[in-house]
Amino acid sequence: MRHLLHTDPVLPDIPTEMNYVYLVRCADGSLYCGWTTDLEARLAAHSSGRGAKYTRSKLPVKLVYTEAYEDRHEALSREWHIKHMNREQKLKLISGAVEGKTVPDRE
């Protein structure tokens, strides 16, 4: 399922996809950050072992944080910044999500 934000103002009949930056918590407690335009499909890929090499041996994974962007460049930039955070900073980001600042933990 593709997540659509709106139609392009120049080409109004062509939908614009959302870009998601996400964090998953692996079974060993580690955190993995990624980017996608189809969050549900990407999580399914991680859960089935077809996701990133890092998460394949650390199943199951659980979505703990996500941000949505209209612009792909912004999402990729944010992913880069999150990947360069230390664990404490990432946990603080996730705890902000639990307080309602972004999408909460999913089972």
C-alpha positions, 0 to 999 in steps of 0.5 A: 500500500502506497501512502499518498500525501497530495497531488503534485501542483504542476501535474495535479493528477500525479500523486506525490508519495510520502517519505518515511524515516523510521526506527525499529527495535531489534530482538537484541535491543539494538536500534535500526534506522531506515527510509522508505516510501512504503512503511508497511511493506518495509516493515514486512520485509524486515519482519520476514528477514528480507530487510536490511542485512543488519536486522536479518539476524536480529528478528523480530523487529518492532517499529518504535518511531517514524517521521513523514516527509513530503520531500525525499531529500529531507527524509534522506537527510533526516535518516543520515542525522538519526544514524549519526546519533548515539543510542542515548539520543535515539532513545530520547527521540523515541521517548518523545514519540511516546509522549505524542510528538510523533507516531507511537510504538506499534505492536 
